Amino acid sequence: MEPRGGGAEGPARGPRVLVVGGGIAGLGAAQRLCGRPARPSLRVLEATARAGGRIRSERGWGGVVEVGAHWIHGPSPGNPVFQLAVEYGLLGERELSEENQRVDTGGHVGLPSVSYTSSGGRVSLELVAEVAGLFYGLMDQAREFLHAAEAPAASVGEFLKKEISRHMAGWTEDQETKELKLAVLKSLFNLECSVSGTHSMDLVALKPFGEYTVLPGLDCTFSGGYQGLTDRLAASLPADALALNKPVKTIHWQGTFREPESPGDTFPVLVECEDGDRFLAHHVVVTVPLGFLKEHLDTFFQPPLPPEKADAIRRLGFGTNNKIFLEFEEPFWDPGCEHIQVVWEGSSPLQDAAAPLQDAWVKKLIGFLVLPSFESAHVLCGFIPGLESEFMETLTDEEVLQALTNMLRRVTGNPQLPAPRSIRRSRWHSAPYTRGSYSYVAVGSTGDDIDLLAQPLPEDGKGSQLQVLFAGEATHRTFYSTTHGALLSGWREADRLIALWDSQAQPAGPGR
């Protein structure tokens, strides 16, 4: 199998490294490797027409919409994404304030500004606060079983439902209020599905749940767009390093590959692209999303991955969380409103809804954020997780717009509410090189599976070392699902290679 497409880069100055995937993990690894005085011969192969991966900012309506990653979670000194954003001058005074950095949210989402019911009424914010206090107290308890000999349930969802049933026994309100509290809890369950990137909290493993680490700091956004960060990373690479529209088909490892220009050199890895180009390398850093790995597990690596690594990929969870942006000519919400909650009366986390997706998908929408800083428009950003989110991707813009217009008219009690002028939305499940949004530790898996996924190949360390390395948010045991976890994982694998090269460069001492 002769290489094609790799010969244009000329003789390698050092070890030849390929990075598969141009998201923040791949770009972070590439930048760190290029920072060495004797940098390797490096190329980043990105499947799509743009770098950034699941960080994707789009201009529209006189502002920026974040199609992908939205916040810096925990913007404080311990967060490398925050530190890079500070270094590049991408944040404002409020985001940089020490007060913001000291806030400890515990990973909990703030309370809504207004809570609409499906019958056109409003839930009192006092009742919402009471129910949220119960829910987030139980969420904190769900994180306490990491070191327990045994967890009281297999999933976070099962634990929450058992505890809610126990608390209900002490509720003294009338039946209507009890049902409303359950409906608010259902809304909070959906919100937590969105946070965890899962269809149901019944799919999220309870015992390892507390291993995810929340950093201090009040979550903040980039006024100029999150992609400004990955654009800076990409711009810091050598001019020929980033190859776009270069999807990889198969990574051949454990080989002895040669190229015609230098037949004396051998390479253990050959990366075959979908367009037929082939690149030889000493090391490959794989940063593709877990959803893509799950779908292409049987064909992406030759020889196949070791069974224990393949099983870890199958066990770990990877779900979908999409956004729907609605543009309005005039706001229907009150000044100062930041977060609109929608509560579906009659719903309960203790009952599984069996309605067909085409009839019920809108009910999984957790509500809307009111986006700031648009010149000539008023924009809401809705979040929707799970299978309902994936179903939404199959609908046309017109169908989604009509469904949400009907829903907003219903919950506001205003049948004459003007329809949004336009719509944008993400489709992360349909994206062929992503196949979802981010990872979680599913029932049947543990943090050990994350470490297994992160383990480089070959496992025995014999022969050619560190042929295939793995990075990306799903490979960080305590920061999975986050951009800072992804960035740290890219740095981790770059440092692993640098440590290998430094050890190989050490002169042999006496007796060695």
C-alpha positions, -999 to +999 in steps of 0.1 A: +000+000+000+019+030-012+013+064+003-002+093-017-006+128-006+021+127+021+051+133+000+047+170-005+058+179+030+094+170+023+119+152+046+108+152+082+126+174+106+117+151+134+091+124+142+062+125+119+029+131+137-007+131+124-035+146+144-069+133+133-096+159+141-093+197+142-114+204+173-099+220+204-083+187+215-065+183+182-056+219+178-044+220+214-022+190+209-008+203+176+000+237+191+018+222+221+039+199+198+048+228+175+060+247+206+091+225+209+124+239+197+129+209+174+092+205+164+080+174+147+067+172+111+030+176+119-002+176+100-038+180+113-064+162+092-099+177+097-129+160+081-150+192+076-145+226+059-136+243+092-116+238+123-131+239+157-151+207+159-180+210+184-170+247+189-189+265+162-199+301+161-220+316+134-227+353+126-264+362+122-290+388+132-262+413+140-246+391+166-231+356+172-249+324+178-231+294+193-242+264+174-219+242+195-202+248+229-218+277+246-201+285+279-167+283+296-178+261+325-160+271+356-140+302+343-113+303+370-075+299+372-078+261+371-095+262+337-072+261+307-098+273+283-104+303+305-067+310+308-062+308+270-092+331+265-076+356+289-042+353+271-059+360+237-079+389+251-113+373+242-132+381+274-147+412+288-143+429+322-173+411+338-160+377+328-125+385+341-137+398+374-124+380+405-159+380+418-171+359+388-141+335+393-150+329+429-187+319+424-193+283+432-224+271+414-220+235+423-227+227+387-264+238+391-282+259+366-297+292+378-334+296+384-356+308+355-368+344+352-403+332+343-419+298+344-448+292+319-473+263+322-487+244+292-522+258+299-510+294+296-505+302+333-474+308+353-457+289+381-448+311+411-410+315+413-413+306+450-426+272+441-400+268+414-373+277+439-386+252+464-387+224+439-353+233+425-339+232+460-352+197+465-339+186+430-304+200+433-301+188+469-308+153+455-283+159+427-257+167+452-265+135+470-262+115+438-225+126+436-217+110+470-216+073+461-182+073+442-164+057+471-193+038+486-192+000+487-225-001+469-248+025+453-285+024+462-295+023+425-278+016+391-287+050+376-289+086+386-325+087+374-336+057+394-320+072+426-337+106+420-371+090+414-368+068+446-359+099+467-387+120+451-412+093+459-400+093+495-402+131+498-437+131+483-450+112+513-444+144+533-460+168+509-491+184+525-503+206+497-535+200+477-534+176+448-532+203+422-501+218+438-485+183+442-490+176+405-475+210+396-444+203+417-440+170+398-443+188+365-416+213+376-394+183+386-400+168+352-388+200+336-357+199+358-351+162+348-351+173+311-327+201+320-303+177+336-306+155+305-294+185+285-265+191+309-255+155+308-260+149+271-283+120+275-318+110+266-327+100+301-311+102+335-320+065+338-290+059+314-265+077+335-245+055+360-250+066+396-218+053+414-193+071+392-215+102+388-195+121+415-162+117+396-171+146+372-155+177+387-171+211+387-147+240+386-155+273+405-165+303+385-198+317+370-202+302+335-194+328+309-196+333+271-175+349+244-190+381+231-172+376+199-179+339+196-163+307+211-147+299+178-124+329+182-105+306+206-101+277+182-094+302+153-064+315+173-052+280+180-054+271+143-037+304+133-007+295+156+001+264+136+025+263+106+009+274+074+008+239+059-002+220+090-040+221+089-057+201+061-094+207+058-120+185+041-098+155+048-119+128+064-100+098+075-113+064+065-089+039+082-059+041+105-035+012+098-012+006+127+013-021+138+028-019+103+061-014+085+052+011+058+076+028+034+074+056+009+092+057-024+111+090-017+129+074+013+127+037+011+151+032+039+127+047+065+098+027+079+067+040+096+044+020+119+012+039+110-005+046+076-036+069+077-059+063+047-083+092+039-117+089+022-103+107-009-076+081-014-047+101+000-025+082+024-001+096+050+027+078+069+035+086+105+054+076+135+025+087+157-012+094+153-033+114+178-070+105+173-093+132+186-126+123+168-158+123+189-169+092+207-201+091+186-180+088+155-159+061+171-190+041+181-204+042+146-171+033+128-155+010+154-153-020+131-136-002+102-117+028+115-087+008+129-067-020+112-059-042+130-091-037+151-088-021+185-081-045+214-113-060+227-112-042+261-108-008+244-136-015+219-158-026+248-151+006+267-162+026+236-194+006+234-202+010+271-196+048+275-226+070+267-228+096+240-260+116+235-274+146+217-282+180+229-293+205+202-301+242+202-330+260+184-326+297+178-357+318+172-355+354+160-383+378+169-390+413+156-402+423+191-397+405+224-428+390+241-408+386+273-403+412+301-372+434+302-344+418+321-357+383+314-328+358+310-342+323+312-377+311+303-388+278+317-417+257+302-436+233+325-459+207+310-488+201+334-497+165+339-461+154+334-440+137+361-405+122+363-422+092+380-441+083+348-427+073+314-444+092+286-453+068+257-465+094+232-451+091+196-421+114+190-439+134+163-465+144+188-444+149+219-409+160+209-416+196+218-422+186+254-385+177+258-375+213+251-363+226+284-371+263+278-352+292+263-323+315+271-327+352+261-295+360+241-280+394+245-261+417+221-280+415+189-282+447+168-316+445+152-333+413+165-344+396+197-333+360+199-342+331+220-321+299+223-339+267+231-322+235+243-336+200+236-318+167+245-322+131+237-342+111+211-366+140+208-337+162+198-326+136+172-362+135+158-362+173+156-333+170+132-354+151+107-380+179+105-378+209+081-372+244+095-408+252+087-421+223+107-399+232+137-409+268+135-446+260+133-444+236+163-425+261+185-448+290+175-478+269+185-461+259+217-452+295+226-488+307+219-501+280+241-478+286+271-480+324+270-518+322+266-516+345+236-530+329+205-520+360+185-484+359+195-464+368+163-444+339+149-406+341+149-392+358+118-365+331+113-350+300+128-315+284+131-307+251+148-279+226+154-280+191+141-252+173+159-266+138+157-269+141+119-234+155+115-215+125+100-182+131+118-197+139+152-230+118+156-241+135+188-230+161+213-209+148+242-202+119+264-214+107+298-207+076+320-235+053+312-250+025+333-226-004+329-196+018+325-172+035+349-144+061+348-121+031+342-136+030+307-126+066+301-090+057+311-092+026+288-102+048+259-074+072+266-047+044+267-023+046+237-016+017+214+002-007+213-006-016+248+024-038+255+048-010+246+069-033+225+083-023+192+074+011+179+060+031+209+029+053+210+017+046+175-019+056+182-029+081+210-064+092+220-077+126+230-110+144+232-135+152+259-146+116+263-110+106+273-108+129+303-120+111+335-131+141+355-138+168+329-156+147+302-182+166+281-164+199+284-141+220+262-115+223+290-115+185+293-109+182+256-081+208+256-064+191+286-066+157+269-049+172+238-021+186+259-018+153+278-012+133+246+013+160+233+031+158+266+032+120+264+049+122+230+073+149+242+083+128+272+089+098+248+111+119+225+130+134+254+137+100+269+149+087+235+172+118+232+190+111+265+225+100+260+233+065+274+252+067+307+279+044+320+267+008+321+236+016+299 
